[in-house]
Amino acid sequence: MTGQAPRILVSAGEPSGDLHGAEVVSALRERWPSATIDGIGGPRMAAAGANPLFPMERLSAMGGVEILRRLPAHLELYRWLTADFRRRRWDLYLPIDYPGFHVRTARAAREAAVRVLYYIPPQLWAWRPGRARKLAAAVDRLAVILPFEPAFFAGVGLEATYVGHPLLDRPPAPSREAARRTLGIAAGARVLALFPGSREQEVRSHWGTFLAVAERLRTERRCDEVVVAATPAGSYPAAGAARLHADARTVLAASDACLAKSGTTTLEAALAGVPMAVAYRMHPLSFALARRLVTVQWVSLVNLIAEREVVPEFLQERMTVGALTGALGALLTPGNPARQEQLDGLAEVRARLGTPGASARVAALAAELLAR
């Protein structure tokens, strides 16, 4: 497509996708000020300049029962999009994450000869790599956010470009001094951050052990202050002297080490230069199923990017108070070899992530795809 402003549909199915989608919409608007950019998303995408077509809240769901309740909305939107793809309402479809719904709609778009650029595609490298053929039938190009992903997707016949991680595009975090002033923590205190999770089930599964670890470290005088990255979905009983704060970046900026559940938090801690221990616990049956499906050696993004164990991982029965206390006690001690070794490893991870500009690179890929 040349010589005219493009018509683009950007789709996000949950809050994180709305955040990434807003950044992409801004980059697309900068490249094509007069483009038609429609959005399936939330308030951030609308504020960035996408014309809202369908509220993301009708799609987003966690848990089996909630997903079943959302199924009619998924089916309604799928039928509506399929019809509009066939009418060639858009030149490009740009789904973001949310694989269950987006792979199906991407295939419908491609069958209607609409270009498809999938940003943050399914993590087939972690589980179910056999689904690569299904994904290949649904996309023209992948924009990926982890540096090892292009090689994996090339191995299964998919064209993928590393655009950088969107975390790199965030505004600068507060300084250590500013973060500690916000939290009311003395400059010389040894601070442990707790990240038990963002979802209610995760917090419930991790909180008791995480809090017990923090209390033991305080009792043994290896830690002076404890700060918890709290979310509205979580309940934190018996928090005691631990400080609850909603802004994860402030919590990390103030901390000397952190105990984090597996997920994006580990990458945020790496970017902040905060050494960590990673833990995760789920229902034993779910874990047994996951072990049969998962194809990677580690669960934390830090270790996956480094391709070696930079941070210790404590999963299921290994997530004990004693083991976590030992690991974190070393990380909280200045000059401890384990702390310095991990700091060096985190610097390596940051170097592998490259430079900011993920959204601008996604917009550039969109232009390249539309020009074909």
N, C-alpha and C positions, 0 to 999 in steps of 0.2 A: 504494500500500500504506500503510495507516494503522492505528494502534492496536496494533501488535505489533512485536517486535524483528525486524529483517530477517535474511535469510539471504543471505550474500554470498560469492562466490568471487573471490579476488584471485590473479592469475597472473603470474609472472615467469619468464623463460627463461634469465637469465644473472645474474652477480653484481651488476651495476649495478641491474638490476631488483629484485633481492632487497633491496638497500639502500633504494631508493625505496619498494618494497612494504612494508618494515618501518615506514617513517614513515607510510604511508597506513593500515596496519593499526592503528597506535597512535592515529591520529586517528579512525578509525572506532570503535575501542573506547571512546574518550573520549565520542563522541556517543551510542553505543549499547552500554553495558556488557554487556548480556545478548544481544547479537547473535550469531548463528552466523557465524563468519568462517573459511572454509576457505581453504587456501593451496596453490598450486603454486609452490614457491620453495625457499629455502635456509634456513640457520640463523638469519639475521637476522629473517626473517618469522616463523619459529616462536617466536623469543625475544620478539617483539612481541605475540604472542597469537593467531597464526593456527594453525588445526588443520592440520598437514601432511598432504596427501593424496598427493602425488607429488613425488619428489626432482628438483629443478631440474637436478642434475648429469646426469640421463639425457637431458636435452634440449639443453643448451648445447653448441655445437660451433663450430669455426672451420675453414674449408677444405673443399674438395669431398669428399675421402675421409672425413674425420671426420663430415661431415653425412650421408653415405650410411650410415655406421655407426649413426648415431642415428635413422635413418628408421624402423626398427621401433618404437622407443619413441614417436616422434611419432604414428605410426598407431594404436598401442595406446591412447594417451591420448586421441587425437581421437575414436575410437569410444566410449570410456568416457564422455567428456564429453558427446558428442552424445546418448547414451542418458539421462544424468542431466539434461541440459537439457530433454529431452522429458518427463521425469517431474517437472519443475518443482522440482528439489531446491533451487534458489537463486532468489532474487528479482532479484539483480543480479550481472552478470559484470563484473569490473574488470581487464581485461588491461593490462599495463604493457610498452611498447616491444615488442621481439622480433616484428616484423611478420609474417614468413612464417607462423609457426604461429598467432599470435593473430588475424590477420584471418580465417583459416579458421574457427577455433573461435568467434570473435565472430559470424560469420554463422550458424553452427549455433545459437548461443544466441538470436539475434534471431528466427530462424525458429521457435523454440520459444516465442516470446513472453516471453523473459527479457530484462530491460533490460540494455543494454550501455553502460558508460562507459569509453572507451578513454583511458588516461593515457599520454602521450608517444606519440602515433600515428606512423605512417610519415611520413617527411619527403618528401611528394609534391611540395612546393615546390622541392626540390632536383633531383629526377629522377622521370620517369614520372608526370607529373601526370594522364595519361589514366586512371590507376587509381582516380581519385576516385570513379567510379561504383561500383566494387567495394567500396570502403571505406564508401560511403554505405549500401550494402545490409547492412552488418555492424554498424553502430553507431547508438545513439540520440544520443550526445553525445560530444564530444571535450574532454579537458582537456589543454591545450598549455602548453609551458614556454618558448616564445620569443615575444616581444611582437608580432612581425609575422605570426604564424601565423593568428590569427583572421580577419584580412582575406583571406588567401589561401584558407582553407577556406570562408569565406562565398562567395567567388567561384566555388567549385565546388559550392555547395549543401549544405555541411556546417556544422552548428552547433558552434562551437568557443569555448571560454572560456579566456582566459589566466589561469593560476593562479599564475604566478611560477615561478622556476627553483628546483629543489630544492637547488642549491648554496647558495642564500641561507639555508637552514635549518640549515646545519652549525654546530657550535660555533665560537666565535671561534678564529682561527688564532693561533699563538704570536707574540709580539712579535718585532720585528727583533732586539732584544738577546738574547732567550731563544733564538731560532733559531740565532743565531751562536754562542752558548755551546754549544748542543747539537752543532753541527758543528765547533767548535774554530776559528772564524774570527775574526780581529781586527775590532774595531768599525769601523775606518776603511778596510777593504779594499774594493776594487771587485770585486763578485762576479757571475759569469755562471752562470746555471742552464741545464742542458741537459735537454730532455725529448724523447728520440729516439723514444719510443713505449712502449706497454704490451704489445704482442704481439711475439713472436720475429721475425716477418718484418719488421715495422716497424723494430725496433731494428737488424736486420741491414742494412736498406736505408739507414738514416740515420746510423748510428754513425760510420763512417769520416769522412764530411764534417763532422759536428758536432764531432768531436774535433779535426780539422784546423783548424777555425775557432777553437776555444778555444785551441789551441796557438799559432796566429798572433797572436791578441789578447794572449796572455801575452808572447810574444816582443817584440811591439811596445809592451809596457808600457801597454796600454790596459785590462788586466784583471789582477787580482792572484790571484784564487781562482776555481776552477771546481767546481761541484757538479752531480752527475748524479742525476736522479730515476730510480733503478734499480728494476726489477721482477724477480721470480723468473724470468720468461719470457725475459729479455734476457741477452745475453752482451756484455761490455764490454772487449774485449782492448786492451792497451796504454793503459789509462786513466791510468797514470803518477800525476801529482800530483792528478788530479781526484778529488774525494771522492764516493763513492757513498752515497746515502741513500735509504731506501725511502719516507719520508713526503713526498709532494709538497708539502704545505702548509708544512712546515718549510723545504724547499728554496726555495720561493717567498718566504717571509717573510724569508729571509736574503739575497735576491738584489737586485741593482740592475737587471738586465735578463735576459731569457731567450731562448733559441732553442728553439722548440717545434714539434713536428709538429702538423699540423692536427687539431683535435678539441676535446674538452671542456677540455683543458688551457689552451687560449687563453682560455676564459671564466674559468677559475680564476685565471689570471694577471691578467686584467682586474679581477676582484674584489679581488685583492691589490694592485692598483695598480703592477704590474711591467710596464714596457714590453717589447716583444717583436718578434722577427722570426719569421714562420711559414714552415715549409718542409715539403714532402712530395714523396716520390718513390715511384713504383710501376713495375711492369713496363710497358714501352712499349706493348704491345698492350692491357693493361688500361686505361692512360691514354687511348689512342685511343678505346676503347669508351666510357669515362667521358665524354669530351668530346662524344660524340654524344648521350649521355643526359642529362647535367647541364644544368639550365636556369638556374642562378644565376651571377652575375658573380664572386662570391668564394667561397673555400672555408672561411675562418675564421669562426667564430660571431661574433667581435667585429665584423668588417666587415659581416656580414649584419644584425646588430642595429642597427649605426650607419647602415646603408644608404649607406655610403661607405667609402673605404679609410682606416681608422685605423692599421692595422698593415700593414707590407709583406709580401707573399706571394711565396715563391720556390718554384715548382713545376717538377718534372722537370729539364729542361736549365738552368733558371735557378737551380737549387739548387747554386751554386758556392761554393767557399771564398772567392773574392775578393768576390763580391757580398754574401755574408752577413757577412764581416768588416767591410766598409764600413758596412753598416747597423747592426750591433751596436756597432761602435766609437763611433758617434755616440750611441747610446742609453746607453752606459756613461759618457758624459762629462757631468758636472753642468753645467747651464746651456746645453747644446747645444740649439739651436732645435728640432731633430727630436725630442729627448727630451721637451721641454716640450709640443710640439704633440701628441705621442702621449699623454702623461699627461692632457692636457685631453680628448682623445678617449675615453680609457678612463673618465674620470669621467662623460662623457655616456652611455656604455654602461651603467655602473652605475645611473645615474638611470633609464634606460629599463627596466631589469630590475625596478624597483619594490622591494617590501618582502618580508621572509620570510613564511612561512605557506602554502606550496604544498600541503602535505598536508592541512591544515585546510580549504583551499578545495576540494580534491578531495572530502573527506568531505561538505562542504556541497552540492556538485553531486550527489553520490550521494543525499543526502536529498531534494533537489529532484526528481531523476529518479524516485525511488521514490514520491514523493507525487503524481505525475501521474496 
